[in-house]
Amino acid sequence: MKLTLLLFALSLKLRSAIRHNELLRTRLQTRTGSVWIQTDDHRVGRLFVFSKGQIFTRVGGQGEADVKMIWKDADTAFKAMTSSDPLAIAHALEHRYLRLEGDMSVAQWFGSLIKALKGATAAPQSAEKVAMIGLGKMGSGLAHNIQKSGFELVVFNRTAAKAQVFVDLGARLAKNPREAAARASIVLTSLMDDASVCEAVTAPDGILAGLAAGGIHLCATTISPKMARELTELHRKHGSHFVSAAVVGRPDAAQAGELITLMAGDKDSVERCKPVCAAYSSTTLVLGEEPSLANYAKLSVNYFAVACLELMGQIYAFGDAAGIDREFYANLFDASFANPTLKMYAKKIREKVFQNNIGFELTGGLKDVKLMHAASNETSHSLAYAPIIIEKMEKAIAEGWAHYDWSAFTEFSAKNHC
């Protein structure tokens, strides 16, 4: 009964908030979707439908929706949903008291609606001091949300001007990674690749030179599993800890605090890092105690994305050669891909627009696909698209497209480029 009343109250609060909560209104306008919240025994449930900025709900124990949030039982759901702990839902997912079925992007978006409904949250009760190394497109979004959440923040970036906005809001500026690490208990890196992370860690003025024993290196960069293992060992010898926390999402999601974090590391370190990750993530998934698991997971997620891009490029090239209007495939992809990011890429590929709204450059994409290929070669040997995509990406870079959006390689699926 308590959960039934809670879900009813949630529906009333969401509808009421539309009138005065600008952030909620804005997020409601970004997409449509449906969420079914229910218990495993189907005894309690409510459907939430979001369309054209409006909210519709109905009671029931089962049904179809874009995503289902299925709770172990009503008491568990009530406690988690009313908890003041911002990580309560993440803990429920981790301990399998809650499971999600369907479109995870809708679940992520629904989470952003609930955050908007709650408004500003209190600063985290954490003694951790965070150093942010790397303030590029992704790193600046991470730093923005960490600072907004109330953590004491130290920043370092090779181009110091990028750090000024955070310094103006109270962050301390470090001269190098060593100084940043010396002032923090958790050092978060958002850099380009294996080489840049390794240099930031091992250089004479690097992280290991400043990080105290017991400190944590939290790595959001997409790196190879091999590098994750090497960093784990380096930190173990140093007396510090390494946690992989690869992020899924584009820079706009980082700025909005709506990334998905894939995290792995020893349990105590992971627990210490969760509040930091929660500052910029709508969902944090813990994959185990071996840090490289998070990197394998991130590469598999990116491989799914880049394989979809390749497939769309192939199909558009086929249609162009046959004389089929691209509008036909635009409608096909809109109907087939519920995830708004894939819809965005389908539009880019259809219209051949690769030089604006660039979230991920082609050079970064090539680095990631090479990591995917290497990881496949050392495990399953199954990612057969990877060499094809690498070849096309290298052709695109040779044409001078290095800083185009990473989906630009799909142009080389056309017959006259191959």
Secondary structure, 3 states (H helix, E strand, C coil): CHHHHHHHHHHHHHHHHCCCCHHHHHHHCCCCEEEEEEECCCCCEEEEEEECCEEEEEECCCCCCCEEEEECCHHHHHHHHHCCCCCHHHHHHHCCCEEEEECHHHHHHHHHHHHHHHCCCCCCCCCCEEEEECCCHHHHHHHHHHHHCCCEEEEECCCHHHHHHHHHCCCEECCCHHHHHHCCCEEEECCCCHHHHHHHHHCCCCHHHHCCCCCEEEECCCCCHHHHHHHHHHHHHHCCEEEEEEEECCHHHHHHCCEEEEEECCHHHHHHHHHHHHHHEEEEEECCCCCHHHHHHHHHHHHHHHHHHHHHHHHHHHHHHHCCCHHHHHHHHHHHCCCHHHHHHHHHHHHCCCCCCCCCEHHHHHHHHHHHHHHHHCCCCCCCHHHHHHHHHHHHHHCCCCCCEHHHHHHHHCHHHC
